[in-house]
Amino acid sequence: MRGVCVFLLVCIMALSVAMPDRQDPFLWLSALHGRGYNEGSLLADTTGGECPDECDCPPTFPIAMYCDGRGLTAMPTVPSRMKYLYLQHNEITALPDSALANTTNLVWVMLHHNALSTDKIGKRAFAKLQGLERLYLQHNNLTGVPPNLPHSLRDLRLNNNNINKITPEALEGMDNLTILYLHDNALTEMGTSLRGLNSLTLLDVSGNKLKKVPDSLPERIHQLYLESNAISAVPEGFLSKFSQLQYIRMGHNQLTDKGIPPNTFNVTGLVELDLSFNQLERIPPVSQTLEHLYLQANHIKEFTLGSFCSVVDVINFSKLRTVRLDGNEISTADVPSDSVLCLRMANTIEV
């Protein structure tokens, strides 16, 4: 860098000596070009169209267009070279088919926190974006999943909308989808919409109106968030086929002891289980490999040590580090004295 600065200084000094008072102020660019320097690296890239006045397209990152938080009510013109498009925190109301028709190389599209409604999104608005990986549409006014979404999507966020139904075709063919956020909508059931999402590892459908666990959950699921629904029971063998599932959150539902088949949650692999704010009266049996258990604000009447440890000795004990049982019908006096052996790993036991 020091050598370049010295070189530029020498060029400018040489030109100032050789030229009269009314010299061309941009002649130094020609001098650089004659010595192999490309002035394009110092100017804005206009390939595929100029950057809209209301947005920023940094010369150092010419394939990204930043239009976030600009008070926009309509889609700006997007140059075809763009791969990353940031349009969040505006008041955009419509996305016509033509809006992204020429930007077929888009990889990320951020449209969260706008005023989009499903009927104002063109049926082919996303159809040509065959390399799109991330699409953020949370915090809009959607009542359904936009049609013809690219099968290349890996991260789809539709939370905090008014979606009340997902058709089987809405997510069909999305073999690459790994993250799906649908929380805080108005879903009452999901039918078979999850079938075929073979790569899905995170599903968040909390804050809806679901009365049962969704059908056809992908076998690779790693994180499952179902809290704040109206689920009263889980199916027999609920977790038997999910060998990679580590996090389950089902707090703020209507689960009862009768609605949980024996040993439902006594499966290896689980790291965190949240059953807080339900209607349980007993502690359900859990695996000794579980690390975090949340059962606060139920109606549990007994601290059953057998729910954590069937056998206790030097090598057999619970791996639980967090146990929340506060807000139930038990107190510290109800905790058996030998729990110190079973729960020897626990950092927190709240009763």
HELIX and SHEET records of a PDB file:
HELIX    1   1 ARG A    2  ALA A   18  1                                  17    
HELIX    2   2 LEU A   27  GLY A   34  1                                   8    
HELIX    3   3 GLU A   39  LEU A   42  5                                   4    
HELIX    4   4 THR A  118  LYS A  120  5                                   3    
HELIX    5   5 LEU A  305  SER A  307  5                                   3    
HELIX    6   6 THR A  332  ASP A  334  5                                   3    
HELIX    7   7 SER A  339  CYS A  342  1                                   4    
SHEET    1   A13 ALA A  64  TYR A  66  0                                        
SHEET    2   A13 TYR A  84  TYR A  86  1                                        
SHEET    3   A13 TRP A 108  MET A 110  1                                        
SHEET    4   A13 ARG A 134  TYR A 136  1                                        
SHEET    5   A13 ASP A 155  ARG A 157  1                                        
SHEET    6   A13 ILE A 179  TYR A 181  1                                        
SHEET    7   A13 LEU A 202  ASP A 204  1                                        
SHEET    8   A13 GLN A 223  TYR A 225  1                                        
SHEET    9   A13 TYR A 247  ARG A 249  1                                        
SHEET   10   A13 GLU A 272  ASP A 274  1                                        
SHEET   11   A13 HIS A 292  TYR A 294  1                                        
SHEET   12   A13 THR A 322  ARG A 324  1                                        
SHEET   13   A13 THR A 348  GLU A 350  1                                        
END                                                                             
